[in-house]
Amino acid sequence: MWEESARGKIVRWNQVNPRFPDAPLKLLAPDLQFDESNYFAAAVLGTGKATRRDYMGSVDDNVLIQGVARDVNTVSYLPFATYLENRAKLRALAIAASSGLNPSLPP
């Protein structure tokens, strides 16, 4: 859902997984201007791959946290330290290192 090729195409949760609801997929992420290294893209999508650009970006992590906490159809990635500080408001998603491997959650 975060790959550049998903831009404008994967816009509903049931497109991510048919078992998910037919609801709008809302993406939030750190503003590209302040997320130059984009660790998320490298770690999840692969080195050299870019995230899609049709998401709402913010320089303020609190905006991202509030957006996710208020709307069950919203997903974001955040710095790990920010997640740890706000884990009572957020739910982490498990991510697998590659296809076929068991996904893991942050500690």
C-alpha positions in Angstrom: 0.0 0.0 0.0 3.0 2.4 0.5 4.7 1.6 -2.8 4.9 4.3 -5.4 3.0 2.0 -7.8 0.0 2.0 -5.5 -0.4 5.8 -5.8 -4.0 6.5 -7.0 -4.7 2.8 -7.3 -4.8 1.4 -3.8 -7.3 3.7 -2.2 -9.5 1.4 -0.1 -8.7 -1.1 2.6 -10.2 -4.1 0.8 -7.7 -3.5 -2.0 -4.9 -4.1 0.5 -6.6 -7.3 1.7 -10.0 -8.6 0.6 -10.8 -9.4 4.3 -10.5 -5.8 5.2 -13.5 -3.5 5.1 -14.5 -1.6 2.0 -13.5 1.7 3.6 -11.2 4.5 2.4 -7.5 4.0 3.0 -6.1 7.2 4.6 -2.3 7.6 4.7 -0.3 9.9 6.9 3.4 10.2 7.1 6.3 12.5 8.0 6.7 15.4 5.5 9.3 14.4 2.8 11.2 17.7 3.4 12.0 16.5 7.0 12.2 12.7 6.3 15.0 12.8 3.8 16.6 9.5 4.8 13.2 7.8 4.7 14.2 4.8 6.8 10.7 3.4 6.4 10.9 3.2 2.6 14.3 1.5 2.7 13.4 -1.0 5.5 9.9 -1.9 4.3 9.9 -1.3 0.5 13.6 -2.0 -0.2 16.6 0.1 -0.8 16.2 2.7 -3.5 12.4 2.4 -3.6 10.2 5.4 -2.9 6.9 5.7 -1.0 3.8 6.9 -2.8 3.3 10.6 -2.6 -0.5 10.8 -2.3 -0.6 11.0 1.4 -1.0 13.7 3.9 2.4 14.7 5.3 3.2 16.7 8.4 6.3 18.0 10.1 4.6 17.5 13.4 4.5 14.0 14.7 1.6 14.9 17.0 -0.6 15.6 13.9 0.2 12.1 12.6 -0.6 10.6 16.0 -3.9 12.5 16.3 -4.9 11.5 12.8 -4.3 7.8 13.5 -5.9 7.9 16.9 -9.1 9.5 15.7 -9.8 7.4 12.5 -9.6 3.7 12.3 -9.1 3.9 8.5 -5.9 5.9 8.9 -2.4 4.5 9.0 1.0 6.2 9.4 4.6 5.5 10.0 6.4 7.3 12.8 9.8 7.5 14.3 10.2 4.6 16.8 10.8 7.0 19.8 7.5 8.8 18.9 5.6 5.5 18.9 7.1 4.5 22.3 6.1 7.8 23.8 2.5 7.4 22.4 1.9 3.7 22.5 -1.2 4.0 24.7 -2.9 5.9 21.8 -1.5 3.8 18.9 -1.5 0.3 17.7 1.6 -1.0 16.0 1.3 -3.2 12.9 3.5 -6.3 12.5 5.8 -6.2 9.5 7.7 -9.1 7.9 11.2 -8.7 6.7 10.2 -10.4 3.4 7.5 -12.5 1.9 7.0 -15.8 3.7 8.6 -14.8 7.0 6.6 -14.2 10.1 5.9 -10.6 10.8 7.1 -9.0 14.1 6.0 -6.2 16.2 8.1 -3.5 17.9 9.1 -4.3 21.5 
